Amino acid sequence: MRQLEEKTISSELAFRGNLLKFRIDQVELPDGNQSRREIIEHPGGVTIIPVSPERKIIMVKQYRSAANQVLLELPAGKLDNGENLNDCALRELKEETGYTAGKIRELFTFYTTPGYSTENLHLFLAEDLDYGKQETEDGEFIEVAKIYPERIPDLVLRGKIQDSKTIVGLMVYYQLICQKARLNPFTRT
Amino acid sequence: MRQLEEKTISSELAFRGNLLKFRIDQVELPDGNQSRREIIEHPGGVTIIPVSPERKIIMVKQYRSAANQVLLELPAGKLDNGENLNDCALRELKEETGYTAGKIRELFTFYTTPGYSTENLHLFLAEDLDYGKQETEDGEFIEVAKIYPERIPDLVLRGKIQDSKTIVGLMVYYQLICQKARLNPFTRT
């Protein structure tokens, strides 16, 4: 197997924003040549799949400047400095939707866009929900929306869900339902 | 319904990289207050789900500086200036894997991380593959890997696939297989 790894030779902070940093790395390629990598540093965060006692998935609608439109997404948020992952998931769920969760567990982590961003997201499943008051932060305008899991494949395949972390969370939750029902296209009886 | 939209008041280029631009917008919120948005401008691109005549999904392994490791991903790439989407998908497939596709169709588009990046990806399904020589660009080190679709749920749920666009593409392809087999956990007979 050919070695694929790159070695970072130097790293320069090109621009420091309040949330994001723009870093430029000089790397040594597997063949000894050099190349430049533009990297956005992001603190990382959580995404939550909140499932209500009525089987509904609790989602949020918010305006996304970068996409220039209102998107339907799973609740999510950035890790505060030094914050525990579970606490972060429960906090973001409460702030954005008002719900508290009696049961929460991490499914796995992934990179939203590993080609240029360090952003790593931890995906949580939240159950035993109790409704309370939404606690959005200053400058956050979020509307809660609820969908039945039956609608997931159609919403995703018709391009109605446009946010990658939300597609990941919804499709994974749908697969968990399929597995519970013992549905597998490759082992049909 | 409360209005969620923001209005951009001013937009300033904070840093221009070769690939990415760091933009800072001043926006007016729905309540009339102002806020700052840090946005990364990205040219957008394609992701391809290539399925071989042996039912295998053709994937790529490459080192990702931002993730600090080698990741298993679907072939993907950035749109060249003015390039047609289909052409881009066929070009990236050929460059990264060596395969040409007799049949290609776009499934839908999504944002990798709409909270701060304009990156929009077009997801393609590529079939009728023919094998040829890989044509990686200078400085690209990519190894081809193939997986059977049976493995998708396990690989994703165990966190073995860490790239969001790849999880999206694989889970969507698995769902297409389930639909073809008429498997639906909500309409069991």
Chai-1 contact restraints between the chains, C-beta under 6 A:
chainA,res_idxA,chainB,res_idxB,connection_type,confidence,min_distance_angstrom,max_distance_angstrom,comment,restraint_id
A,L4,B,Y63,contact,1.0,0.0,6.0,A-B,restraint_1
A,L4,B,V70,contact,1.0,0.0,6.0,A-B,restraint_2
A,L4,B,F141,contact,1.0,0.0,6.0,A-B,restraint_3
A,E5,B,Y63,contact,1.0,0.0,6.0,A-B,restraint_4
A,E6,B,Y63,contact,1.0,0.0,6.0,A-B,restraint_5
A,A14,B,F15,contact,1.0,0.0,6.0,A-B,restraint_6
A,F15,B,A14,contact,1.0,0.0,6.0,A-B,restraint_7
A,F15,B,F15,contact,1.0,0.0,6.0,A-B,restraint_8
A,F15,B,F22,contact,1.0,0.0,6.0,A-B,restraint_9
A,G17,B,E38,contact,1.0,0.0,6.0,A-B,restraint_10
A,L19,B,E38,contact,1.0,0.0,6.0,A-B,restraint_11
A,L20,B,E38,contact,1.0,0.0,6.0,A-B,restraint_12
A,F22,B,F15,contact,1.0,0.0,6.0,A-B,restraint_13
A,F22,B,F22,contact,1.0,0.0,6.0,A-B,restraint_14
A,L29,B,G139,contact,1.0,0.0,6.0,A-B,restraint_15
A,P30,B,F141,contact,1.0,0.0,6.0,A-B,restraint_16
A,S35,B,G139,contact,1.0,0.0,6.0,A-B,restraint_17
A,R37,B,S65,contact,1.0,0.0,6.0,A-B,restraint_18
A,E38,B,G17,contact,1.0,0.0,6.0,A-B,restraint_19
A,E38,B,L19,contact,1.0,0.0,6.0,A-B,restraint_20
A,E38,B,L20,contact,1.0,0.0,6.0,A-B,restraint_21
A,I39,B,A66,contact,1.0,0.0,6.0,A-B,restraint_22
A,I40,B,I40,contact,1.0,0.0,6.0,A-B,restraint_23
A,Y63,B,L4,contact,1.0,0.0,6.0,A-B,restraint_24
A,Y63,B,E5,contact,1.0,0.0,6.0,A-B,restraint_25
A,Y63,B,E6,contact,1.0,0.0,6.0,A-B,restraint_26
A,R64,B,P114,contact,1.0,0.0,6.0,A-B,restraint_27
A,S65,B,R37,contact,1.0,0.0,6.0,A-B,restraint_28
A,A66,B,I39,contact,1.0,0.0,6.0,A-B,restraint_29
A,A66,B,P114,contact,1.0,0.0,6.0,A-B,restraint_30
A,A66,B,Y116,contact,1.0,0.0,6.0,A-B,restraint_31
A,A66,B,S117,contact,1.0,0.0,6.0,A-B,restraint_32
A,A66,B,T118,contact,1.0,0.0,6.0,A-B,restraint_33
A,A67,B,Y111,contact,1.0,0.0,6.0,A-B,restraint_34
A,A67,B,P114,contact,1.0,0.0,6.0,A-B,restraint_35
A,V70,B,L4,contact,1.0,0.0,6.0,A-B,restraint_36
A,L71,B,P114,contact,1.0,0.0,6.0,A-B,restraint_37
A,F108,B,G159,contact,1.0,0.0,6.0,A-B,restraint_38
A,F110,B,Q162,contact,1.0,0.0,6.0,A-B,restraint_39
A,F110,B,S164,contact,1.0,0.0,6.0,A-B,restraint_40
A,Y111,B,A67,contact,1.0,0.0,6.0,A-B,restraint_41
A,Y111,B,Q162,contact,1.0,0.0,6.0,A-B,restraint_42
A,Y111,B,D163,contact,1.0,0.0,6.0,A-B,restraint_43
A,T112,B,T112,contact,1.0,0.0,6.0,A-B,restraint_44
A,T112,B,T113,contact,1.0,0.0,6.0,A-B,restraint_45
A,T112,B,S164,contact,1.0,0.0,6.0,A-B,restraint_46
A,T113,B,T112,contact,1.0,0.0,6.0,A-B,restraint_47
A,T113,B,T113,contact,1.0,0.0,6.0,A-B,restraint_48
A,P114,B,R64,contact,1.0,0.0,6.0,A-B,restraint_49
A,P114,B,A66,contact,1.0,0.0,6.0,A-B,restraint_50
A,P114,B,A67,contact,1.0,0.0,6.0,A-B,restraint_51
A,P114,B,L71,contact,1.0,0.0,6.0,A-B,restraint_52
A,P114,B,D163,contact,1.0,0.0,6.0,A-B,restraint_53
A,Y116,B,A66,contact,1.0,0.0,6.0,A-B,restraint_54
A,S117,B,A66,contact,1.0,0.0,6.0,A-B,restraint_55
A,T118,B,A66,contact,1.0,0.0,6.0,A-B,restraint_56
A,G139,B,L29,contact,1.0,0.0,6.0,A-B,restraint_57
A,G139,B,S35,contact,1.0,0.0,6.0,A-B,restraint_58
A,F141,B,L4,contact,1.0,0.0,6.0,A-B,restraint_59
A,F141,B,P30,contact,1.0,0.0,6.0,A-B,restraint_60
A,E150,B,F186,contact,1.0,0.0,6.0,A-B,restraint_61
A,P153,B,Q175,contact,1.0,0.0,6.0,A-B,restraint_62
A,G159,B,F108,contact,1.0,0.0,6.0,A-B,restraint_63
A,Q162,B,F110,contact,1.0,0.0,6.0,A-B,restraint_64
A,Q162,B,Y111,contact,1.0,0.0,6.0,A-B,restraint_65
A,D163,B,Y111,contact,1.0,0.0,6.0,A-B,restraint_66
A,D163,B,P114,contact,1.0,0.0,6.0,A-B,restraint_67
A,S164,B,F110,contact,1.0,0.0,6.0,A-B,restraint_68
A,S164,B,T112,contact,1.0,0.0,6.0,A-B,restraint_69
A,S164,B,S164,contact,1.0,0.0,6.0,A-B,restraint_70
A,S164,B,V168,contact,1.0,0.0,6.0,A-B,restraint_71
A,I167,B,V168,contact,1.0,0.0,6.0,A-B,restraint_72
A,V168,B,S164,contact,1.0,0.0,6.0,A-B,restraint_73
A,V168,B,I167,contact,1.0,0.0,6.0,A-B,restraint_74
A,M171,B,M171,contact,1.0,0.0,6.0,A-B,restraint_75
A,Q175,B,P153,contact,1.0,0.0,6.0,A-B,restraint_76
A,I177,B,P185,contact,1.0,0.0,6.0,A-B,restraint_77
A,C178,B,P185,contact,1.0,0.0,6.0,A-B,restraint_78
A,A181,B,P185,contact,1.0,0.0,6.0,A-B,restraint_79
A,L183,B,L183,contact,1.0,0.0,6.0,A-B,restraint_80
A,L183,B,P185,contact,1.0,0.0,6.0,A-B,restraint_81
A,P185,B,I177,contact,1.0,0.0,6.0,A-B,restraint_82
A,P185,B,C178,contact,1.0,0.0,6.0,A-B,restraint_83
A,P185,B,A181,contact,1.0,0.0,6.0,A-B,restraint_84
A,P185,B,L183,contact,1.0,0.0,6.0,A-B,restraint_85
A,F186,B,E150,contact,1.0,0.0,6.0,A-B,restraint_86
